[in-house]
Amino acid sequence: MTDQVVPLHGTSPAARALDEEIAAAARSDAKVLITGESGAGKEVAARQIHDRGSRRGQGLLALNCAGVPDTLLESELFGYVRGSFTGAYRDKAGLLESANGGTVFLDEIGEMSLRMQALLLRFLETGEIQRVGADRPAARLNVRVLCATNRDISARIASGEFREDLFYRINVMRVHVPPLRERPEDLPHFIDHFLAHFAERHRLARAVLTPAAHARLLAYRWPGNLRELRNVIERLVVRAHDGRIEEADLPPEVLRLVAPTVPAGASLPPAEALAEYQADAVYRRMLERRLSFWTEVYEPFVRHDLTRDTLRRIIQRGLRQSQGKYHELAPLFNMARGDYKRFITFLRKHDCLVAHDAPRDTAPESVPGDATRPT
């Protein structure tokens, strides 16, 4: 992912919290551990920390620790002296030495071997490097180190794959980059940004998404996060016909999501559109495939993959089919006999006991222990 192409700012609470974390990290030279899923924008966060900090006039050099074999990683980081190995025809400065006065970003540090972790820890403690093949350390360096990982470092420490002392050394400040599915309000902004960027990059007229195509993009979960979104939008821009991107132009993984057709001229706010199409897809899966509410709704909800608004819309769909009778939702949602009380308790806890818009001659069923109330 190219830093200049991927924005992180947005209007969602998650985006504002991320911006505050980046601003706090930029105010000092403290070491920072950036966490987040693959493709979420960890390198972009590192770039923003550097660009908003006191070292912005100096360079930021990056290295993906997972992309360099362990046998080469030491020389990449610390450099080497002439004759230290076959092909070492001259002295060469490593990444840390080249970044003196600036910032080094070590991506996927969780993939680093225990031996390399020990060497990095020594540098972080002393500021000294020793080139491969040298007989003594070089002068101390003044380098700010930012690290990132998509791994669960705590689990790797427990399994003996990551040094606990190194973790404490790099985890002075923590910046977490949330996945795209946790900030749906920002998705329209990212889509617009990439449409404009790639039209300019490829010297094309800016393509326009049809309402149906736009709704599909909003409803998709984007497991590859910003990197996946960026690549999909670039492909769509390059292949757009007559400046329009139709629903049929979208990749198969996006089209696999079951979603109703958007009526001509229909328009919903982005967050509402996402909730509406997610609710419809989940509801259809439960009814058509006989899948349980607990696996299709409850588990994604507690993982924060579904919002409260989406949950309420799913319940509303069920109530329309059951004519407002909550007790009929248990078999409709493929729950086991006896799950009704647990189901109602869950909905009440999260304020998702919604009213059914029943016909005037049909009164909605009341929920035991609590009146059915509107959203």
Wavefront OBJ file of the C-alpha trace (Angstrom):
o trace
v 0.000 0.000 0.000
v 1.410 3.399 -0.950
v 1.189 5.842 1.924
v 0.279 8.880 -0.129
v -2.673 7.033 -1.665
v -4.405 5.837 1.485
v -6.072 8.252 3.906
v -6.909 7.254 7.467
v -8.999 10.215 8.502
v -12.769 10.052 8.639
v -15.803 11.033 10.663
v -16.467 7.817 12.582
v -15.696 7.559 16.317
v -13.028 4.950 15.474
v -11.379 7.333 13.009
v -11.393 10.196 15.507
v -9.909 7.957 18.201
v -7.188 6.836 15.785
v -6.354 10.424 14.904
v -6.015 11.284 18.597
v -3.679 8.308 19.133
v -1.515 9.354 16.176
v -1.371 12.961 17.426
v -0.303 11.784 20.891
v 2.397 9.522 19.431
v 3.677 12.363 17.230
v 4.258 14.674 20.192
v 7.277 12.717 21.418
v 10.092 10.489 20.208
v 8.828 7.506 22.215
v 8.784 4.105 20.579
v 5.398 3.095 19.177
v 3.799 -0.292 18.538
v 1.130 -0.076 15.833
v -1.359 -2.947 15.781
v -4.113 -3.880 13.365
v -5.205 -6.383 10.756
v -3.379 -6.864 7.484
v -4.157 -4.072 5.051
v -5.731 -1.801 7.670
v -3.193 0.994 7.149
v -0.481 0.474 9.772
v 2.238 1.877 7.510
v 0.043 4.892 6.798
v -0.290 5.472 10.551
v 3.505 5.251 10.898
v 3.927 7.810 8.109
v 1.497 10.193 9.798
v 3.247 9.839 13.174
v 6.532 10.706 11.486
v 5.140 13.562 9.371
v 3.435 15.194 12.366
v 6.442 14.810 14.677
v 9.669 16.711 15.266
v 11.602 14.455 12.854
v 9.411 15.253 9.837
v 12.320 17.079 8.167
v 14.312 13.843 8.166
v 13.604 10.603 6.361
v 11.401 7.658 7.276
v 12.768 4.303 6.135
v 10.599 1.167 6.234
v 11.384 -2.541 6.292
v 8.952 -5.462 6.196
v 10.499 -8.007 8.528
v 8.337 -10.788 7.094
v 9.580 -10.082 3.560
v 13.295 -10.517 4.256
v 14.877 -13.918 5.022
v 16.419 -14.079 8.478
v 19.871 -14.605 6.937
v 19.613 -11.195 5.234
v 17.655 -9.274 7.850
v 20.689 -8.631 10.060
v 22.704 -7.053 7.234
v 19.641 -5.068 6.072
v 19.178 -3.584 9.534
v 22.764 -3.191 10.723
v 24.825 -3.127 7.517
v 28.032 -5.024 6.817
v 31.752 -4.525 6.219
v 33.706 -5.480 3.150
v 34.649 -9.164 3.031
v 32.199 -10.245 5.739
v 30.537 -12.700 3.322
v 30.619 -13.687 -0.328
v 29.559 -10.715 -2.406
v 30.375 -8.092 0.254
v 32.719 -6.096 -1.990
v 32.358 -2.866 -0.031
v 31.122 -1.536 3.279
v 27.402 -0.865 3.360
v 25.327 1.039 5.905
v 22.211 -0.668 7.168
v 18.722 0.740 7.501
v 19.232 2.002 11.057
v 22.424 3.834 10.199
v 20.919 5.323 7.034
v 17.983 6.666 9.051
v 20.152 8.395 11.679
v 18.292 11.508 12.819
v 15.039 10.232 11.347
v 12.627 7.335 11.802
v 12.667 3.621 11.049
v 9.436 1.684 10.590
v 9.697 -2.074 11.182
v 6.562 -3.719 9.815
v 5.487 -7.231 10.854
v 7.923 -7.303 13.751
v 6.040 -10.300 15.119
v 7.629 -12.414 12.356
v 11.199 -11.645 13.466
v 13.236 -14.612 14.730
v 14.302 -14.812 18.364
v 17.918 -14.214 17.355
v 17.043 -11.034 15.476
v 14.816 -9.946 18.351
v 17.841 -10.151 20.661
v 19.943 -8.038 18.283
v 17.184 -5.445 17.929
v 16.682 -5.329 21.699
v 20.394 -4.598 22.195
v 20.184 -1.688 19.747
v 17.075 -0.292 21.427
v 18.800 -0.434 24.822
v 22.181 1.035 23.794
v 21.593 2.887 20.523
v 24.682 1.125 19.146
v 24.891 -1.006 16.020
v 27.543 -3.463 14.930
v 27.797 -4.129 11.217
v 27.991 -7.758 10.123
v 31.669 -8.685 10.078
v 32.808 -5.707 12.197
v 34.900 -6.320 15.314
v 33.449 -3.463 17.358
v 30.222 -1.439 17.609
v 29.878 1.769 15.634
v 28.938 5.133 17.114
v 25.555 5.519 18.768
v 22.644 6.444 16.533
v 19.711 8.775 17.075
v 16.826 6.911 15.445
v 13.171 6.768 16.353
v 11.749 3.254 15.968
v 8.133 2.536 15.066
v 7.005 -1.097 14.913
v 3.862 -2.763 13.616
v 2.282 -6.203 13.704
v -0.941 -7.939 12.756
v -0.165 -10.769 15.178
v -1.348 -11.257 18.750
v 1.965 -10.493 20.450
v 0.701 -11.660 23.849
v -0.050 -15.094 22.387
v 3.374 -15.246 20.753
v 5.027 -14.339 24.060
v 3.083 -17.121 25.783
v 4.221 -19.617 23.124
v 7.861 -18.509 23.434
v 7.999 -17.018 19.923
v 8.435 -13.396 20.994
v 10.649 -11.917 23.705
v 8.718 -10.301 26.518
v 11.526 -7.809 27.215
v 11.470 -6.662 23.577
v 7.699 -6.221 23.759
v 8.032 -3.936 26.783
v 10.742 -1.981 24.977
v 8.699 -1.302 21.816
v 5.301 -0.942 23.489
v 5.910 2.476 25.035
v 2.960 3.896 23.095
v 0.280 1.854 21.361
v -1.669 2.883 18.261
v -4.411 0.532 17.070
v -5.661 0.856 13.481
v -9.238 -0.508 13.408
v -10.433 -2.717 10.538
v -12.616 -1.162 7.899
v -15.719 -3.076 9.050
v -15.587 -1.225 12.399
v -15.793 2.181 10.728
v -18.530 1.895 8.062
v -19.252 5.630 8.227
v -15.836 6.237 6.639
v -16.295 3.817 3.740
v -17.980 6.334 1.356
v -15.097 8.746 1.979
v -12.498 6.101 1.106
v -14.425 5.070 -2.014
v -14.607 8.683 -3.227
v -10.928 9.214 -2.454
v -9.800 6.191 -4.461
v -12.142 6.949 -7.373
v -10.616 10.422 -7.688
v -7.050 9.277 -7.120
v -7.007 6.495 -9.697
v -8.841 8.551 -12.289
v -6.049 11.123 -11.957
v -3.264 8.525 -11.856
v -4.455 6.779 -15.029
v -5.537 10.036 -16.713
v -9.150 8.941 -17.027
v -12.461 10.681 -16.476
v -13.739 10.040 -12.974
v -16.050 7.024 -13.001
v -19.494 7.141 -11.389
v -20.876 4.277 -9.328
v -24.481 3.292 -9.953
v -26.644 3.174 -6.768
v -26.713 -0.637 -6.881
v -22.909 -0.878 -7.224
v -22.392 1.649 -4.452
v -24.749 -0.246 -2.137
v -22.868 -3.484 -2.784
v -19.551 -1.854 -1.895
v -21.032 -0.467 1.317
v -22.462 -3.841 2.321
v -19.271 -5.837 1.737
v -17.172 -6.532 4.880
v -13.734 -5.872 3.254
v -11.686 -8.557 5.026
v -8.574 -7.192 3.285
v -9.363 -3.724 4.642
v -8.056 -0.596 2.903
v -5.589 -2.531 0.777
v -8.381 -4.652 -0.689
v -10.641 -1.629 -1.209
v -7.839 0.279 -2.915
v -7.111 -2.564 -5.337
v -10.791 -3.150 -6.144
v -11.456 0.531 -6.863
v -8.358 0.834 -9.082
v -9.507 -2.196 -11.097
v -13.021 -0.753 -11.434
v -11.725 2.666 -12.536
v -9.458 1.193 -15.197
v -12.186 -1.083 -16.563
v -15.125 1.337 -16.315
v -17.295 1.547 -19.443
v -18.458 5.014 -20.498
v -17.479 6.381 -17.097
v -19.970 4.191 -15.212
v -19.358 1.333 -12.792
v -22.280 -1.082 -12.816
v -23.158 -3.738 -10.246
v -22.088 -6.423 -12.754
v -18.595 -4.879 -12.887
v -17.899 -5.695 -9.240
v -15.640 -8.648 -8.327
v -17.248 -12.013 -7.464
v -16.450 -11.805 -3.756
v -18.488 -8.597 -3.478
v -21.353 -9.935 -5.581
v -21.621 -13.110 -3.489
v -23.284 -11.071 -0.742
v -27.062 -11.468 -1.051
v -28.622 -8.010 -1.269
v -31.854 -6.656 -2.729
v -31.901 -4.506 -5.815
v -31.777 -0.786 -5.120
v -34.877 0.944 -6.513
v -34.242 3.608 -9.122
v -33.487 6.914 -7.463
v -33.299 5.353 -3.997
v -30.896 7.024 -1.616
v -29.937 6.169 1.953
v -27.281 7.712 4.171
v -24.140 5.509 3.950
v -24.357 4.114 7.487
v -28.061 3.301 7.035
v -27.422 1.685 3.652
v -24.746 -0.544 5.172
v -27.007 -1.579 8.072
v -29.930 -2.232 5.707
v -28.009 -4.486 3.354
v -26.158 -6.317 6.114
v -29.470 -6.979 7.860
v -31.046 -8.271 4.668
v -28.102 -10.560 3.900
v -28.009 -12.050 7.404
v -31.796 -12.459 7.566
v -31.886 -14.269 4.241
v -29.045 -16.583 5.271
v -30.916 -17.624 8.409
v -34.157 -18.308 6.572
v -32.823 -19.825 3.347
v -29.998 -21.916 4.817
v -31.631 -22.679 8.181
v -28.694 -21.110 10.067
v -28.969 -20.194 13.737
v -29.354 -16.708 15.161
v -26.514 -17.490 17.580
v -23.935 -18.085 14.843
v -25.206 -15.593 12.244
v -26.156 -12.665 14.490
v -25.069 -13.100 18.096
v -21.430 -14.070 17.445
v -20.750 -11.325 14.815
v -22.470 -8.794 17.101
v -20.273 -9.546 20.119
v -17.223 -9.384 17.804
v -18.448 -5.916 16.720
v -18.879 -7.093 13.113
v -22.584 -6.147 13.283
v -23.847 -2.888 14.749
v -26.822 -2.412 17.042
v -28.647 -0.718 14.173
v -28.149 -3.809 12.001
v -29.354 -6.092 14.815
v -32.519 -4.026 15.240
v -33.236 -4.219 11.511
v -32.890 -8.016 11.596
v -35.361 -8.194 14.485
v -37.758 -5.883 12.637
v -37.683 -8.194 9.609
v -38.496 -11.159 11.825
v -41.373 -9.323 13.499
v -42.858 -8.428 10.122
v -42.928 -12.135 9.272
v -44.237 -13.207 12.694
v -46.809 -10.377 12.811
v -45.176 -8.849 15.858
v -44.972 -12.067 17.908
v -41.604 -12.293 19.644
v -42.091 -15.903 20.752
v -42.274 -16.982 17.093
v -38.836 -15.525 16.381
v -37.086 -18.417 18.153
v -38.145 -21.096 15.621
v -37.954 -18.587 12.761
v -34.316 -17.854 13.649
v -33.511 -21.559 14.063
v -32.869 -21.447 17.801
v -33.092 -24.468 20.046
v -36.196 -25.020 22.151
v -35.680 -23.212 25.435
v -33.509 -20.397 23.971
v -36.324 -17.828 24.034
v -35.509 -16.381 27.474
v -31.813 -16.060 26.600
v -32.782 -14.428 23.298
v -35.029 -11.821 24.951
v -32.432 -11.118 27.664
v -29.801 -10.494 24.973
v -32.053 -8.107 23.052
v -33.064 -6.242 26.210
v -29.444 -5.883 27.349
v -28.505 -4.191 24.065
v -31.684 -2.121 23.778
v -32.843 -4.010 20.688
v -36.425 -4.854 21.683
v -38.066 -3.010 18.821
v -41.721 -2.346 18.010
v -43.412 -3.992 15.067
v -45.289 -1.761 12.645
v -48.348 -3.996 12.728
v -51.652 -3.334 10.918
v -54.111 -1.262 12.950
v -56.259 -4.252 13.874
v -53.260 -6.298 15.094
v -51.568 -5.439 18.374
v -47.879 -6.393 18.724
v -47.091 -9.020 21.317
v -45.630 -7.688 24.532
v -42.324 -9.058 25.748
v -42.324 -10.732 29.180
v -40.876 -8.397 31.771
v -40.693 -5.421 29.442
v -42.984 -3.562 27.087
v -42.134 -3.745 23.426
v -40.770 -0.311 22.653
v -39.893 1.527 19.466
v -36.376 2.122 18.269
l 1 2 3 4 5 6 7 8 9 10 11 12 13 14 15 16 17 18 19 20 21 22 23 24 25 26 27 28 29 30 31 32 33 34 35 36 37 38 39 40 41 42 43 44 45 46 47 48 49 50 51 52 53 54 55 56 57 58 59 60 61 62 63 64 65 66 67 68 69 70 71 72 73 74 75 76 77 78 79 80 81 82 83 84 85 86 87 88 89 90 91 92 93 94 95 96 97 98 99 100 101 102 103 104 105 106 107 108 109 110 111 112 113 114 115 116 117 118 119 120 121 122 123 124 125 126 127 128 129 130 131 132 133 134 135 136 137 138 139 140 141 142 143 144 145 146 147 148 149 150 151 152 153 154 155 156 157 158 159 160 161 162 163 164 165 166 167 168 169 170 171 172 173 174 175 176 177 178 179 180 181 182 183 184 185 186 187 188 189 190 191 192 193 194 195 196 197 198 199 200 201 202 203 204 205 206 207 208 209 210 211 212 213 214 215 216 217 218 219 220 221 222 223 224 225 226 227 228 229 230 231 232 233 234 235 236 237 238 239 240 241 242 243 244 245 246 247 248 249 250 251 252 253 254 255 256 257 258 259 260 261 262 263 264 265 266 267 268 269 270 271 272 273 274 275 276 277 278 279 280 281 282 283 284 285 286 287 288 289 290 291 292 293 294 295 296 297 298 299 300 301 302 303 304 305 306 307 308 309 310 311 312 313 314 315 316 317 318 319 320 321 322 323 324 325 326 327 328 329 330 331 332 333 334 335 336 337 338 339 340 341 342 343 344 345 346 347 348 349 350 351 352 353 354 355 356 357 358 359 360 361 362 363 364 365 366 367 368 369 370 371 372 373 374 375
